Structures are given as C-alpha cells and as structure tokens.
C-alpha cells in the first residue's frame, strides 16, 4: 500500500481506474468523480479533504494510499514496483513488437458516442444551453454516464475472467474514437470511415492475419456511424479477411429509412444485434428526422450575429420590464400624493420628490425601450441579410418573407415612437391627451400581435430557417426491422421507458397524443420530401407552402406546451383591465362621456377586432397544450420550468434526458448475452 501509481488519462482513457479500484477495493465512482471535478466540491480537492485519498496533478491521476508525495516524485512510481498496474488485470496486453500465434484471436469492445447535442446548436440555444454546443464529440468515457462506465468495466472483467484459461484469447476495450458529433449525414458517413481507419491502424500490425471480432456499442447517431462503418469495411481493403463484426448494440439510435443503411457482408454468422429504445424519446422519434447542414454555425456568415442578437434582445427585455414596473409604481405613488394628501409645504415637497423620481423612471424606461427596439431591428436586418445570402431559396419565398419582416419593422418603429410619446404625456401629467394616445398605442400594438397570431409569422420565420438549415429529411423510426440487410438476423429489442422518470406521471397518455399528432405531419413531410440525398437541396423548396404548413402545425403543437399558460394569463389580465375600465367609465359622468366617445371610435373598433383575433389564437394554442409537465421548483419562473431539461414532461426533457436513458446502464439480459458472445 506504499506504492504510488501514475495514471495518464490521455493515454489510458481511464482504463486503469478500474484496475486500481479493483486492486485496492476502493470506490470506482469516487475516483471518477474526483478526476472530473464532479460532486459537491467540484474541482481539485486539497489532499487532506479527499477520501479515499488521491492526488491530482496536471491532468495525471496519482493514487496515493498513505501520504502526499514530494513534488519531485510527481509522474513517477515509488519503490520500484511499477508493474503493479500491469498485474492488476489478467489479460495479456500485447506490445507492437510482440508476435501473435496463428491460433491467437482478439475481441475488441468499441464505444461509439452519438451527437454531442441531439438537437444541434440552434435548438440548444433556444433551450437556454448554448454553452453546451460543440462540434467535437467527446471521446473515451466523458460522453457516457458513470453507471454505464461501471457496467462496461464489469462486462470487461467478467469476459476476461471467463476466458482466463484460454491462452489464445485476447480482449481490448477501445474508447479512443470520436467524431465531429454534428447532426449531419455527411459527418456520420465520415465518422464511419474514420472509425474503420482507426481500427485498421490500431490492430493491423499484429492482427492482420488473425481473427478479430468487433463488438460495437453506439448511442444515438453513434449507431448510424456504426452503419456507415459497416459500409466502409465491406469494401475489403481496410478490413482484413478474418475480421468481423460480432455484436452491435444500438442505444436510442434513430433508424433512417433511406440513408445510412447498414451492410451485412462483414457481420459474423453468429452476430448479435440489440436495439434499446424509450417510447418517450422525442429525439429518436422526431427531432432526428432533420439532418442539419454540416458545421451549422459556419453555414452562413450571419448566423452567429443572429444568435448573439437574440441573446441581446433577451438581455435588453429584462431591464425594460423592470423599468416599466418601476414607472407604473412611481405613477401610482405620484397620484396617491397628488389626489389624497392635503396641501401643505411638506406635501408639496413630498409630491415634488416623488414626481422627480417618476420623471427619472420615465426617462429610464424610454432609454430601455429604445435599446430594446434597436436590438429587435438589428435582428430583423440580420434575418433579411441572412435570407439574401441563401442562394438556393426561391425568389418568391425570399420576397414574401422580406416584405413581411420589413412591414413588421415599420410597425415596431411607429409603435416605439408612440410609446415614447405616451410616456412623455403621462410623465407630464397631460392625462386628457394621454388617454387618447394610450388607446392609439394599444391599437397599434394589438394590430401587430393580431398579425402575428393570424398569419403565424413568427413561426413561419422559424420554419423558413428550419428548411434552409435542412440537409436531409428522413422519417426516423425506433426499430430497425426494415433493414433489408438484417432480415435473416434475429434482433433483440429492449424497451427502457420503465427507467424514465416520466413513467411515474399520470398524464403519460398525453405524450402519445402529442407524438401521434407530430407523426401525422411527419408522414405528410415524408411524401413531400421524397428524394435522393444528392437532389434534396432543391427538392426541399419545391413544395414550400405544403412543407411550411406541416412544419407550422408541428411547431405550434410543440410551442403550445411552453407558451399556452402565459398566453391564458395574458388573456385574463386583458379581460380584468377591460372590466376595470368599464368600472371607471360608470363611476362619474365625465369619464363615462369620455370613454364612451372613444369606445365608438374607429380605434376602439380596431382594438376589439384585434383582440378577437388574439383571443382566438390563444384559445387555439390552449387547445394544443397537453400539460405534459408540472412546475416542480417554485423558485423558477414558468419559462425556466418549461425549458428545464431535468423537469419530466418538458420538451427539453423528452429530447435530451429521455434520449439518454439507454446509455445509463446495461440490462442484465444484454450484459449476459454479450458475455456469451465474446469467447
């Protein structure tokens, strides 16, 4: 126990962690957690606070059972007993200069990570997690859950122990593979080619003439990378005669119907294929239909500006709302003193102080309003510039969209100027003029909202972006029994929804309603998008109106789960305001005459028509809302809860957490079947 063992995680990919944990009977999970900085401490613990005691230095892990080593010993083994690590495993690790016997054979367990972000950069951004966007899939164990890693090592240990008396048996765990992780057909094909090259480079020097059996485990689109790999190795030049694929485990893989079909020519005659799925997996069942153009953020030079502008609007909206609340509150305080307090010098001073604060809040509100409008206009200009830069978008689609955006921009400019005028009128206590201006302002605002509600312009712009980013559409399914290459192979199906926390919710059937509505529109899109990959770029614009209609239906169903409750709250607030106005109108003759006169004006009629359109839209969205999730954390706002991926029933949860259930741990049945297949 006095030895110090150095483990270089870049070289060993945490493989030696298992050896150390087994040899010293310490917690493997604790060792992983300290290395990755997870847990309540997060970071490099001081030596005295570690239990069990490990020393971390410059990315290397030093296992130290007794005491902290002197700095000069970092990276070394003490007591000349470095072979302890090698002796911790019973398998024979062959060196490149070793020789293999003709009867020797090798089994290799390969982990293939999926997309780092199943919904890609834009969708992650909308989920409020833009920092997680990445174009480099994590290799080794960093992609996988800790429990899954433990199962992998447990699997390795059992396989090795079962074959320890077989002198010709060799086994390796290959965890070095990574690919870009982009949700792109081209990138997945390139990932399959890369995997074939890496395995050839790793094992060809020793094993080119011997039997080598590969056991591949792929999560999400990692399974489609495996399919691309089977196509690459079927060509013969990169995969030797006695090399075969003997196991494929698909974990939540979205199975395409047209692209990325497997090739069975290098599958072993006793190959085992497993398909693990979760019925609540929105990524596997829907999101993965849409393959995105490679390197999404580099697709156009304006996309980063767009995302930054959206974030800027979000940042500007909060201070605007805060200043608006301050303004309304100070207006109330000013009126209370002006109307209620008897005239005295003290009351006059109090009124003046309150009024000055009210005036200052008005100026702050105007400044924040101007800043917010500038950000919105920047976004609209960026979208127009983005549209101009899309070469293959039909000119009529471009023109229609740009005209709508310019009209919205004009209305926002007029609206903002009127808003500032209203703020000035109220701040100067010119209330007789202010009431009419407020009515005109309300009319313009409601007209814009009604236009959005009636024509779904916000959603149509999102649809336009979605179609432009689309590299290919292929209606994915949860089973791969449609693979012609697999028709003679018995595929084992394992459903893991019982491991999903959402299974405990009473409204599970509502998820089925949502997914059925989505799948109805998926079938329509499937018919509209029928095309080879090479022809899809133009095909996707051929039926723009029909495609746009189906995507709008899907997006409305999804968005309703997030915004319908706030919209209903808005409707209630408007109705309360109307009731309050009617109460004021009937309180005395003067206000009754003034408001009744305005009620009969063209402005009032326009407001009523706009409100009717908006209310109809709110009711439609409310009808679409299936109430899939409940707010659990009372400290969070509704929107935060609606976008919280850890809240069962949210879209983020279905897209990411439900999609990851399959990579949390192996089922006992699959574990034992793989053990039997590796011999």
Residue pairs with C-beta under 8 A, 6 or more apart in sequence:
1 24
1 65
1 66
2 65
2 66
2 78
2 79
3 65
3 77
3 78
3 79
3 81
3 84
4 62
4 63
4 64
4 69
4 73
4 76
4 77
4 78
5 16
5 20
5 62
5 63
5 77
5 82
5 84
5 85
6 60
6 61
6 62
6 75
6 76
6 77
7 14
7 16
7 17
7 20
7 60
7 61
7 62
7 63
7 85
8 59
8 60
9 35
9 59
9 60
9 61
10 59
13 139
13 140
13 141
13 175
13 176
14 32
14 35
14 140
14 141
14 149
14 175
15 173
15 175
16 85
16 88
17 28
17 31
17 32
17 35
17 61
18 28
18 153
18 156
18 157
19 85
19 88
19 89
20 26
20 31
20 63
20 85
20 88
21 27
21 28
21 31
22 88
22 157
23 84
23 88
24 52
24 63
24 65
26 52
27 52
28 150
28 153
29 146
29 150
30 52
31 52
31 54
31 61
32 38
32 141
32 146
32 149
33 39
33 146
34 45
34 50
34 54
34 56
35 54
35 56
35 61
36 142
37 43
37 44
41 49
44 56
45 56
47 53
47 55
47 64
47 68
52 65
53 64
53 65
54 61
54 62
54 63
54 64
55 61
55 62
55 63
55 64
55 68
55 69
56 62
57 74
57 75
58 74
60 74
60 75
62 69
62 74
69 78
77 84
86 93
89 160
90 160
90 161
90 164
91 160
91 170
91 171
92 170
94 100
94 170
94 206
96 205
96 206
98 206
100 206
100 207
100 209
100 210
101 168
102 209
102 210
103 168
104 168
104 170
104 210
105 168
105 169
105 170
105 210
105 211
105 212
105 213
106 170
106 171
106 172
106 203
106 207
106 210
106 211
106 212
106 213
107 159
107 169
107 170
107 171
107 172
107 212
107 213
107 215
107 246
107 678
108 171
108 172
108 173
108 174
108 199
108 203
108 212
108 213
108 214
108 215
109 152
109 155
109 156
109 171
109 172
109 173
109 174
109 215
109 217
109 678
110 174
110 177
110 195
110 199
110 214
110 215
110 216
110 217
111 141
111 143
111 144
111 152
111 173
111 174
111 175
111 177
111 217
111 218
112 177
112 195
112 216
112 217
112 218
112 219
112 222
112 223
112 225
112 226
113 137
113 138
113 139
113 143
113 144
113 177
113 178
113 179
113 181
113 218
113 219
113 222
114 137
114 143
114 181
114 218
114 219
114 220
114 221
114 222
114 223
114 251
114 252
115 137
115 181
115 182
115 183
115 220
115 221
116 132
116 134
116 135
116 136
116 137
116 138
116 143
116 181
117 123
117 124
117 132
117 133
117 134
117 181
117 183
118 183
118 220
118 221
118 283
118 287
118 288
118 655
118 656
118 659
119 127
119 183
119 283
119 287
119 655
119 656
120 133
120 182
120 183
120 292
120 296
121 130
121 133
121 296
121 297
121 307
122 296
122 307
122 465
122 469
123 287
123 655
124 130
124 132
124 133
125 133
125 307
125 310
125 311
127 643
127 645
127 651
127 652
127 655
128 643
129 645
130 307
130 311
133 297
134 181
135 180
135 181
135 182
135 295
135 297
136 178
136 180
136 181
137 143
137 178
137 179
137 180
137 181
138 178
138 181
139 175
139 176
139 177
139 178
140 175
140 176
141 149
141 175
143 219
144 152
144 219
144 663
145 660
145 663
145 664
145 665
147 664
147 665
148 663
148 664
148 665
148 666
151 665
151 666
151 671
152 173
154 671
155 666
155 671
155 674
155 675
156 171
156 173
158 675
159 171
159 674
159 675
159 678
160 171
162 675
162 679
163 169
163 171
163 678
163 679
166 679
169 679
171 678
174 199
174 202
176 198
177 194
177 195
177 198
179 187
179 188
179 190
179 191
179 194
179 195
179 225
180 187
180 190
180 191
180 294
180 295
181 187
182 292
182 294
182 295
182 296
183 221
183 288
183 290
183 291
183 292
184 291
184 292
184 293
184 294
184 295
184 471
185 259
185 260
185 291
185 471
185 472
185 533
186 294
186 471
187 294
188 221
188 224
188 225
188 228
188 260
189 228
189 260
191 225
191 228
191 229
192 225
192 226
192 227
192 228
192 229
192 230
192 231
192 232
193 228
193 229
193 232
195 225
195 226
195 229
195 232
196 229
196 232
196 233
196 238
196 239
197 238
199 214
200 238
200 239
203 212
204 240
207 240
207 243
208 240
209 240
209 242
210 242
211 242
211 243
211 244
212 240
212 242
212 243
212 244
213 243
213 244
213 245
213 246
213 268
213 678
214 243
214 244
214 245
214 246
214 247
215 245
215 246
215 247
215 249
215 674
215 677
215 678
216 226
216 229
216 245
216 247
216 248
216 249
217 249
217 251
218 224
218 225
218 226
218 248
218 249
218 250
218 251
218 253
219 251
219 252
219 253
219 660
219 662
219 663
220 251
220 252
220 253
220 254
220 283
220 284
220 288
220 659
221 253
221 254
221 288
222 251
222 253
223 248
223 250
223 251
223 252
223 253
223 255
224 253
224 254
224 256
224 260
226 248
226 250
226 262
227 260
227 261
227 262
228 260
230 245
230 262
230 263
230 264
230 266
230 267
231 262
231 263
232 238
233 239
233 243
233 245
233 263
233 266
234 263
234 265
234 266
239 266
243 266
244 266
244 267
244 268
244 271
245 266
245 267
245 268
245 271
246 267
246 268
246 270
246 271
246 272
246 677
246 678
247 271
247 272
247 273
247 274
247 674
247 677
247 678
248 271
248 272
248 273
248 274
249 273
249 274
249 276
249 670
249 674
250 273
250 274
250 275
250 276
250 480
251 276
251 662
251 663
252 276
252 277
252 278
252 281
252 283
252 284
252 659
252 660
252 661
252 662
252 663
253 275
253 284
253 480
254 283
254 284
254 285
254 288
254 289
254 476
254 477
254 478
255 476
255 477
255 478
255 479
255 480
255 482
255 483
256 474
256 476
257 474
257 475
257 476
257 477
257 482
258 474
258 533
259 291
259 472
259 474
259 533
261 483
261 484
261 485
262 483
262 485
262 486
263 485
264 485
264 486
264 489
267 489
270 677
271 489
272 492
272 673
272 674
272 677
273 480
273 486
273 489
273 490
273 491
273 492
274 491
274 492
274 493
274 494
274 670
274 673
275 478
275 479
275 480
275 491
275 492
275 493
275 494
276 494
276 495
276 496
276 662
276 667
276 670
277 284
277 478
277 479
277 493
277 494
277 495
277 496
277 662
278 284
278 495
278 496
278 497
278 499
278 500
278 658
278 659
278 661
278 662
279 478
279 495
279 497
280 497
280 500
280 502
280 503
280 511
280 654
280 658
281 478
281 654
281 658
281 659
281 661
282 515
282 651
282 654
282 655
282 658
282 659
283 654
283 655
283 656
283 658
283 659
284 476
284 478
284 659
285 476
285 477
285 478
285 515
285 518
285 519
286 476
286 515
286 518
286 519
286 522
286 554
287 655
288 476
289 473
289 474
289 475
289 476
289 522
289 525
290 466
290 469
290 470
290 473
291 470
291 471
291 472
291 473
291 474
292 469
292 470
292 471
293 299
293 469
293 470
293 471
294 471
296 303
296 469
297 303
297 304
297 307
299 469
300 386
300 389
300 390
301 389
302 382
302 385
302 386
302 389
303 386
305 382
306 379
306 382
306 383
306 386
309 375
309 378
309 379
309 382
310 379
312 375
312 378
313 372
313 375
313 376
313 379
316 368
316 371
316 372
316 375
317 372
319 368
320 365
320 368
320 369
320 371
320 372
323 361
323 364
323 365
323 368
324 365
326 361
326 364
326 365
327 358
327 361
327 362
327 364
327 365
327 423
330 354
330 357
330 358
330 361
331 358
331 426
333 354
333 357
333 358
334 351
334 354
334 355
334 358
337 347
337 350
337 351
337 354
338 351
341 347
341 350
341 351
358 427
359 427
362 423
362 424
362 426
362 427
365 423
366 420
366 423
369 416
369 419
369 420
369 423
370 416
370 420
373 412
373 413
373 416
376 412
377 409
377 412
377 413
380 405
380 406
380 408
380 409
381 409
383 405
383 461
384 402
384 405
384 406
387 393
387 398
387 401
387 402
387 464
388 398
388 402
390 398
390 468
392 537
392 538
392 541
393 468
393 541
394 541
394 544
397 464
397 541
397 544
401 460
401 461
401 464
404 455
404 457
404 460
405 461
408 448
408 451
408 457
411 444
411 447
411 448
411 451
412 448
414 444
415 441
415 444
415 445
415 448
418 437
418 440
418 441
418 444
419 441
421 437
422 434
422 437
422 438
422 441
425 431
425 433
425 434
425 437
426 434
435 594
435 598
436 598
439 598
439 601
439 603
439 604
439 607
440 603
442 607
443 603
443 606
443 607
443 610
446 606
446 607
446 610
446 611
446 614
447 606
447 610
449 610
449 614
450 609
450 610
450 611
450 613
450 614
451 457
452 458
453 613
453 614
453 616
453 617
453 618
454 613
454 617
456 552
456 556
459 552
459 555
459 556
459 559
460 548
460 552
462 555
463 548
463 551
463 552
463 555
464 548
466 551
467 540
467 541
467 544
467 547
467 548
467 551
470 540
471 536
472 533
472 536
473 525
473 526
473 529
473 536
473 540
475 522
475 523
475 525
475 526
479 491
479 493
480 486
480 491
481 491
492 669
492 670
492 673
494 667
494 669
494 670
496 661
496 662
496 667
497 503
497 661
499 661
499 664
500 648
500 657
500 658
500 661
501 648
501 657
502 508
502 511
502 648
502 649
502 653
502 654
502 658
504 648
505 648
505 649
507 626
507 627
507 628
507 649
510 626
510 627
510 628
511 626
511 628
511 649
511 654
513 626
514 557
514 561
514 626
514 628
517 553
517 557
518 554
518 557
518 558
521 550
521 551
521 553
521 554
522 554
524 546
524 550
525 547
525 550
525 551
528 543
528 546
528 547
528 550
529 536
529 539
529 540
529 547
530 539
531 539
540 547
556 620
556 621
556 624
557 624
558 651
559 621
560 621
560 622
560 624
560 625
561 624
561 625
561 626
561 628
561 629
561 642
561 650
561 651
562 639
562 642
562 643
562 651
563 621
564 618
564 621
564 622
564 624
564 625
565 625
565 638
566 638
566 639
567 617
567 618
567 621
567 622
568 618
568 622
570 618
571 614
571 615
571 618
574 611
581 595
584 591
584 595
585 591
585 592
585 595
585 596
586 592
598 604
628 649
628 650
629 641
629 642
629 647
629 648
629 649
629 650
629 653
630 649
631 638
631 641
631 647
632 641
632 647
633 641
633 644
633 647
636 644
641 647
641 650
642 650
642 651
643 650
643 651
643 652
644 650
644 652
644 653
645 652
645 653
645 655
645 656
645 657
646 653
646 657
647 653
648 657
